[in-house]
């Protein structure tokens, strides 16, 4: 009790701020890696280090203790390499903050055309993956596909994702109310919390939204269900009206920006 009282008497504002910053740093780390394979990796590292320290202290293993002490700098260097995807995602989130980027808006007719297309594709059981670019550029993924640079229309989206079409595989990427490219290759999510029955399209939809502020719309070929992914989260079983409302909330479009969009 006396030791605790002595510690409290030496606490200063600077000490409390120091403790708070360290706690926030660890909280941010755990928040970023939740639902990823890094959680199991971190648990394994902590378990091995804890057992090694405990064994060296209990049995007074001098050589082993020296090895552990000298391994800590190497471990600190290895952490950024091991957790590179999580650290990259954190920096991208900071860069996408409101301080650095401006909100992206799309015209109402464009969003409506996307929602109607998704509904029609669902009825036909034609699989589809449509990505709406946000403030984060998707040029590296656009370069993997076929450039189109065409106005958004329901007919064009249906033609692209027709089962007999040459461009139906991969994702369509939309930028500033235009279909920029088709058959684009997207990164697959490694999130272990996704349903086991999630197919490649759903994992690609979640994957592209984990590292960017894009929105991905998925139409399942097997079930005909419409899903939407944003910020690494997937919402399933939407109809045209629900999808349209989600897109309107995300992009806060300008009502009179209709520039010849067709439905």
Secondary structure, 3 states (H helix, E strand, C coil): CHHHHHHHHCCCHHHHHHHHHHHHHHHHHHHHHCCCHHHHHHHHHHHHHHHHHHHHHHCCCHHHHHHHHHHHHHHHHHHHHHCHHHHHHHHHHHHCCCCCCCCCCCCHHHHHHHHHHHHHHHHHCCCEEEEECCCCCCHHHHCCCEEEEEECCHHHHHHHCCCCCCCCCCEEEEECCEEEEEEECCCCCCCCCCCCCCCHHHHHHHHHHHCCCCEEEEECCCCCCEEEEECCEEEEEECHHHHHHHHHHHHCCCCCCCCCCCC
